[in-house]
């Protein structure tokens, strides 16, 4: 409109003029600066008195640093400011009662290249806990720097990065260039390692992030140096899940004995027929499982997908043939694997703490030629184990297993500790684990790569962790440096409640690529996306989820179409 032309017009011939912010002069003024040293005791009080002497020099230093930053980074500052203000110049000009013609035109002499902003590939991490830093390092890299291989699970380094809202994997391949203010250049790995080994806390480490190709080189080089048990076969995530595929097999059982069949039936989830209400003990050799569909009675197909209004035609057909032939001997029954499976996570999660949940689901969508979309299960993410979820770090001491003192925990008893291998065997044979861990506090002395070399359990920080079993604990142990102690060596991800439940309910059948049909009893809308479905699961968790094997559905419904009319 006319107002827009007045405010943002100017020029002609299709030219568009835009206001920009320029730096004409700078003045930095700081009224005063306070230097306060925190601590306890008389020495801190004396130092704070002496600090008053440095108020003036400190203020002058701050002024000079800010002034220098504005001068050196003015291009970057102006670029950021102009980008932020670009949407609001109309309002700003009207508020200031200005028009474009009131502004001075920028000449080529006024424009300079914007100086680079603060480096976004440099990060400082502060380590405060009196446990190992938890950084896997590469010391003989051709760059001459100490390089990071990774921040392992359950490490202090990983937690510190996450608390700073940074992805720990971002630091793979990065270089350590400074420790507690001491900078290190090329081929000064010895100095870096000396500073890293020093147990003083807090410890500030500066990392320069690596390019993707450099990070991959470091990772490859580190993997080549592994052998034996450390060499990666399967990833720490364990064996991968299998895809849901068509299972065109009919399991046939012959009943020749008089009396009850020894089978319990229920109505199939979609009413196509009858399914096994529980896995039968009588026919274990036939590998029948809960949910398997009754497909044939004495060779006659009994599945029926032609539902009427009550949706019970499949059930009625199966019951009709069972009643007519149930007393006949021999009786031949055929079963097929179902294509629908309802997993009741509400029942599974009731009255107990479980690991994992909706975040385990990794969903995708499959588009069909008809234009419809199906939401499918792409993968199931593993989760933190009980120890990692309880805040335990690599290097923490195991001191109690279900009330039994072990390792450093025997400091408070007169009994000797079990050996490491006996403790691990105990953990593997126990269900419902309740563990206690100890971590040296800041005033305690030293730690080595696997834990404290001198720990006083009476004054240590105590952490508790629980798990259903050893596999759910999600960590490995090793001997500590001090005789008889047991410390956490490493962590691994574990199967969460979703994966464990689905593997148990589906009896080893494929899980990946199963489609999600209903969440909490509600059919998915046609516009559903993976994110919408995942949000629905989160919102209703714990809830029931109905899964379908589309390939198996086509085959089973093909059998149903062979059924003769009732």
N, C-alpha and C positions, 0 to 999 in steps of 0.2 A: 504494500500500500504506500501512500504518500509519505507516511511517517518513516517507513522503512527506507524509502529513497533518501529522505533527509539525513537519517542516521547512518546508513550504510552505503549510500550511493557514491557520489563523487566519481569523476572520470566519465568516460563515455565510450562509445564504440564497443560495448559488450564487456568492458573491463569491470572488475569487482574489487572494490577497495575494502580493506579490513584494518581496524585499529590493532596496534601491537604495543606491548609494554617495552620501554627502553630504559636502560640505566644511564642517567646523566651524571650523577655524583653519588658518593657514598660517605656516610658518617657513622661511626660505631662508637657508642658510649655505654659504659657499664658503671652504674652508680657505686657498686661495691661488690665484694666477693668474700664469702665466708669459707674458711677451711676448717673442717671439723673431723677429727680422728676418732673412730669408734673403737672401744675396747674396754677392758676392766683394769682396775688397779691405779696406783698413784702415777705410774709412768705415763699413762694415757692423759691424766689431768695435767701433768707437766708439759707434755707435748702440745696439748691444746693451748696452753698459755703461750708457749713459744710460737705457735702458729699465727698468733696475732701480728707478729713481726712481718709475716709474708703476705698480709692482705693486699698491700699496695702492689708488690711485684706480681702477685697472682692475678689481680685485676688487669694490670697492663698486659700480661701474657694472654689472657682471654681475649682482650680487645684486639691484640695483634693477630691472633689466630683467626678470629671471626673476619677481620678486615682482609686478611690474606685469602681466606676461603672465598669471600665474595668476589675478590679480584680475579682469582684463578678459575673460579667456577661460575662466573657471571653468565656466560653463554648457556651453560646447562640450567642454571636457576631460571633465566628468562624463558628458555624453551619450555620448561615445566609450567611456569606461571602462565604463559600465553596459551598453552594447550588447555589449561584448566579454565581460563577466562574466555575462551573463544565463543562459548555458547551464550555469554551474558553481556556482550559489549553493547547491545541495544539498550538494555536496562541501565547499564553503567553510564552511558552517554546521556540518556534522558535524565537520570538522577543528578548528574553533574551539570545539566543544562548546556551540553556541548553538542556540536554537529561535526560531521567528518571534515568539513571545510575549516573548522577551528584548529584542527590538528596539523602538525608539521609533517610534511612528506619525508619518508625515510629515503636517504640517498645510498648508493652503493658503499660510500665511505663509512656509513653507520652500521653496516652489517659485517659480522665476523662469524667464523665457524664456532659452533657451540662447543665448549670444552667438555670433555667426558665427565659424566657424573660420578658419584661414588661407585667404586668397583662393586659390581653385583656378583663377582665370582670369589669374593673374599669374605670369610665368615669366622667370627671369634666364638668359641664355645668355652663355657666356664664349668669346670668339674669341681664339685664340692664334696661328694661322698668319699669316705675313707675306704674305698674298694678299688680294685683295678680300673684303669681308664676304660678298658674293654675295646681296644682298637687293634685290629689285625694289620700289621705293617709290612712293607717291603723295603728292605734296607739297601739292596744292591741295585737299585734302578739306575739306568744309564743317565737319567736326568741329573743325578748327583744329589737329589733331595730324598728325604724320608717320605715315602708314599703310603697312602692308606689303601689297603686291600678292601676292607669293609668294616662296618660297625655291626658286630654279630648280635643275634637275638639275645635279649636279657642283659645287655651290657649297659654300663653307665653312659657310654658315648651315645648309644641309640636313644636313651631316655632324654639326655640333654638336648640332642638335635630335635626330637619331637616336641619338647617343651618350648623350643624356639620356633615352632611351626615350620620346621624344615624336614624334608624327606631324608631319612638317614642314608638311603641309597645314593643321594646326591653327592655324598662325600667319597664315593668309590673312585680311586685314582688320584685324589687330591694330594697336594704337597703340604707338609708342615713347615712353615717359614718362621714361626715365632712361638716361644713358650714363656709365659709370664713376662712379656715385654722384651725378652732377649731375642733378637733377630738372628736368623741363620741363613747363609747363602749356600751355594753349591758345595758339595763335598765336605759338609760339616755335619754329617750324620752322627758322628760320635758325640758332639755337643748336644744335638737334639735328644739323643737317647739318654744322655746323662740327666737332662732336665725332665724328661718324661718319667724316668725311674725315681726321681726325687718324690717322696711321699707327701710333700707339702700340699695342703689344700687351703684355699681354692687354687686351682691351676687353670690359667687361661691359655688356650691353644688357638693359634691362627692357622686357618686352612685356606689354600688357594685351590679352587675347584679345577678339575681337569676337563679337557675336551672329551667328547664321547669316545673318540678313537683311542685317546691316551688311557682312559679308564678301562677300556676293553683290553688293551695291551697289558696293563697291570694285572687285571683279573686272570688273563691267560697265563702270564708268567708265573703268578702265584699258584695256579692250578697245576702247572707242570712240575712244580716243586713238591707236590703232595704224592704220597705213595701209600700202599697198604690200606689201612682202615680209613685214612683221611681222604683217599681218592674218591671223587664223586661218581657214584653209579647212578642210583636214583637220587633225586634231589631230596632235601630235608623234608619236602612236602610228602614224600612217600610215593607209593605206587599210584599211578594215575587211575582215574575212574574210567569205566568202560561205557561205550555209547549204547543207548537203547536201540535194539534192532529187532527185526521180525523173528519170532520163534515158532516156526511152522511145524511143531511137533505135537502129536497127540499121545499122552501117556495113558496106557490101557491097563486096567486091573481086572482080574477075574476072581469073582467071589463064588466059591463052591460050597462053603460051609453054611449050614442052616443057621438062622438067627439074625440078630441085628447086623446092619452093614458095617458098623464101626466108623461111620462118617457123620459129621455134623455140617449142615448146610445153612447158608444165609442167602438173602437176595443180593445179587450183584449190584454194584453201585449205580448202574444205569438201567437196571431191570432187564438186561438181555437174557438172564437166566439165573441159575443157582451157582453159588460159589462155596468153597470150603470155608467154614467158619473158623477152623483152626487146623493146624498141620496134623494130619493123622499119624498116630504112633504105629498103627497096624500095618501101614503100607510104606515104610521108610525106604525100602529098596526102589520104589517107584518115583522117589524124589517129589512127592506131592507136597505142596506148601499151602499155607493159609492164603485164600484169595483165588486159588486156581478155579477155573470155570468148568462146570459139568457140560461137556460138549456132545456126548453120545451115550445112549442107553441101548445096549445090545445092537450096536452098529447104526442106530438111527440118530440123526442130528436132532438135538433138542434146544439149541439156542434159537432165539427169535428176536430180531431187531425191529420187527414191524409193530411198534408200540401203538396202542390206542390211547384213549384219554386217561385211563388209569395207570398206564405205563407198566402193567404187570403181565403182559402176554408171554414174555420169556419165562418168568417164574411159573406161570400156569402150565405152559407146555412141558417144562422139565418135571414139575410135580405130577402131571398126568402120566407121563411115561414111567416115572419111578413107581407110582402107585400101581400101574398096570403090570409092571415087570419085577417089582421089588422082591416078591416071594419066589421068583423063578431062579433055579440054580441049574447050571452056572449062570451068573449075572455078569455081564461085561459092561464096565463103565469107562468112558473116555474123558480125559481132562486136558485142557489147554491153559497156557499161561494167560492171565488177564491183561488187558491193555489199560485199565484204570486202576489207580491205587490211591486211596485216601490216607494221608498221613496226619494223624491227630497230635500235633505238637502241644496242644493245650493239655492233653492227658499225659504226654511224655514228660513235660516240664513241671507238672503239678507237684507241689510240696517238696521240691528239691532244687538246689543250686546247680545250674548247668553251665558249661562253657559254650560260647558261640551263640548263634541266633540268626536273625535276618541278614546280618552282614556277610554270612557265609554264601548267600546266593549270588552267583554271577549269571545274569540273565542276558539273553539276546533275542532277536526277533527273526522269524523266517517268513518271507513273503511268498505267496503262492500265485500260480498263474491266474487264478480266479480274482486276484486282487486282495484277498483276505490276508491277514497277518496272524501268525501264531507266536506266542511268547514261549521260548524254550529255555531249558536249563543248560547254560554253556559250561559251567564248572561250579565246584563248591570250594570255597576258600577255607584253608585251615586256619586255626586260631591260636592265640596264646594259651599255653598250658596253665595248670593251677599254680605252679611256682611263679611263673612270669606275671600272671594276673595278680598275684599277691604282692608284687613289688620287689621280689627277690632279684638280686644282681649276680652276675658272674663273680665268684670270689667270696660270696657269703658262706658262712659256716653252717652246716647242718648240725643241730644240737639235740633234736628230739624227734622220735618217730612214734606217734600214737602214745605219748607219755613216757616212752623209754629213752633215757638219755644216751646219746651217742656222740662220738667225736669230742669237740671242745665242751659239749654239754656235761661231760663227766667231771669237769673241774669242780662242780658243786656236789659231787657224790664220791664215795670211796670205791666205786666199781670201775673196772677197766672198760674201755669202749670196745664194742664189736669191731672187727676188721672191716675194711671198706667192702670187700666182696660179700661178707655176711650181711652188712647193712643193705646192700643192693638186693640180695636174695630176699631179705625180709620185706623190702618195699614191693618186690614183684609178687610176693605171696599174700600181701595184705589187700583188703578192700576197704574203701572209705578211709583214705589216708589223712592224717592231721599232723602236719610237720611244723617244727619251729626252726628258725634260722637266726643267726647272730651276725651283726655287722659292727666292726670297730667304729667307735665314735671318733671325732676329729682329734681328741687329745691322745688317742692310742697311737702306737708307734708305726709299725711298718707293715707293708704287704708285699707279696711277690706276685708273679704272674697268675697264680691260681688262688691266692687268698692271703689272709693275714699270717705273718710269721709269729705274731705274739698278740693274742687276744684275751681279754678279761671278760668272760661271759657275764659277770655280775654287773659290769658297767656298760655293756654293749647294747646297741639297739636291737630289739627283738622283733622279728617279723613272723607272721603266721601264714601258712598256705594249706589249702585242702585240695583233695582230688579224689575222684571215684576209684582210681587205680593208678598203677605206676605209669601206664601209657598216657593217662590224662595229666600226669604231673608235668611232663614235657621238659625234663632236664636230665643231665648226666652229672655224675659226681667223680671226684678224684681225690687223692690224698693231698692234704695241705702240707705246707712246709714244716710246720711244727708236728712233732710225732703224735700220731693218734687222731689228728684232726681230719675232718672230711669237708670239702668245699665244693661249690657248684663249678663245674668245668664248662658246660655249654648248655644252650637251650635249643629246643626244636619245636616246631609248630605241631599241633595235635588235631585230631578229628573233633569237630564241634558236634553239638547235639543234632544238627540237621543231617550231617553226613552219617553219623553213627546210626541215627534212627532210620534213614533211608536205606542204608546197607543192610540193616537188620530186617526191616519190613519187606524189602524187595528180594531178600534171599539170594544175593549175589547177581541178580539180573542187572542189565545196563541201566545207568542213571542219567548220563549225559544225553542231551537232546530230548528229554521228556518235556512235553508241553504242559503248561499250567492252565488248567481249565476253570478252577474255582478257588477263591480265597475266602475263608470264613463262610462258606456256603453261598457266596455270591459269584455268579457267572461273570467272567471278565467281559467288559464292554468292547465293542469292535475297534474303538480308537485306542485301546490300551497299548502302552509302550513299556519297555523293560523297567524304566524308572517309575512309572505309575504303578506297576504291579509290585515292585519292591517296596515302594512307599506304603501300599496297601497292606503288605505283609508286616512291615514295621509297625504300622498304626494299630493293627489288630493282634500283634504278637503277645503270647503264644496263641496260635490259631490252627484251624484245619486247612490243609492244602490238598487239592485233588490234582494228581498228575496223570498224564495220558501218554502212552506209547503209540504214536500215530501209525507207524508201520505195522505193529501188531494188531491195531484196530482194524485196518483194512483186511488183514487175513482172517481174523475172528469173525468179522461181519460177513466175509465171504462164505464161511461155514454156515452162518445163520441163514444166509440166503438160500442154502441148499435144503433147509427144512421144509417139509411138505405142510400144506395148510392143516390146521387143527381139525 
